[in-house]
């Protein structure tokens, strides 16, 4: 696999990963973490259930990823405010 091909594939993976996290954020805001289920999440993120489970082993892993995503987003906001 060429370096360019790998970079493109990696960018696609990151994009899908982020779209799942953002879909989870939306569903959690609407109905809460406990009520969200993986089938709804796959539908909201517009990915197959297989793709969803390739990225996250279970709902708890999505919760952890969302928490990390939020911390990173806030950190980046604060960094840009300081510059």
C-alpha positions in Angstrom: 0.0 0.0 0.0 1.4 3.4 -1.0 1.9 6.1 1.6 -0.8 8.2 -0.1 -3.3 5.3 -0.1 -2.6 4.6 3.5 -3.1 8.3 4.4 -6.4 8.4 2.5 -7.6 5.2 4.2 -6.6 6.5 7.6 -8.4 9.8 7.0 -11.5 7.9 6.1 -11.3 5.8 9.2 -10.9 8.9 11.4 -13.9 10.5 9.6 -16.1 7.5 10.3 -14.9 7.3 13.9 -15.7 10.9 14.5 -19.1 10.7 12.8 -20.0 7.8 15.2 -18.9 9.9 18.2 -20.9 12.9 17.0 -24.0 10.7 16.4 -23.6 9.3 19.9 -23.3 12.8 21.3 -26.6 13.8 19.6 -28.5 10.7 20.7 -27.2 11.0 24.3 -28.4 14.6 24.4 -31.8 13.6 23.1 -32.4 10.5 25.2 -29.6 9.9 27.6 -26.8 7.3 27.5 -28.7 4.4 29.0 -31.5 4.7 26.4 -29.2 4.9 23.4 -28.7 1.6 21.6 -26.2 0.5 19.1 -28.8 -0.1 16.3 -30.0 3.5 16.6 -26.5 4.8 16.8 -25.4 2.9 13.6 -28.5 4.4 11.8 -27.8 7.9 13.1 -24.1 7.7 12.1 -25.1 6.2 8.7 -22.9 3.2 9.1 -23.5 -0.5 9.2 -23.6 -2.2 12.6 -20.5 -4.1 11.5 -18.7 -0.8 10.9 -19.9 0.5 14.3 -18.5 -2.6 16.1 -15.2 -2.3 14.1 -14.7 1.1 15.7 -16.2 0.4 19.2 -16.6 -2.9 21.0 -19.6 -1.8 23.1 -21.6 1.2 24.3 -19.2 1.9 27.1 -16.3 2.3 24.7 -18.3 4.9 22.9 -18.9 6.7 26.1 -15.2 6.8 26.9 -14.4 7.9 23.3 -17.0 10.7 23.6 -15.6 11.9 26.9 -12.1 12.0 25.4 -13.4 13.8 22.3 -15.1 16.4 24.5 -11.9 17.0 26.5 -9.9 17.4 23.4 -12.4 19.8 21.8 -12.4 22.0 25.0 -8.6 21.9 25.2 -8.3 23.1 21.6 -10.9 25.8 22.3 -8.9 27.1 25.3 -5.6 26.9 23.4 -7.0 29.0 20.5 -8.4 31.5 23.0 -4.9 31.9 24.6 -3.2 32.6 21.3 
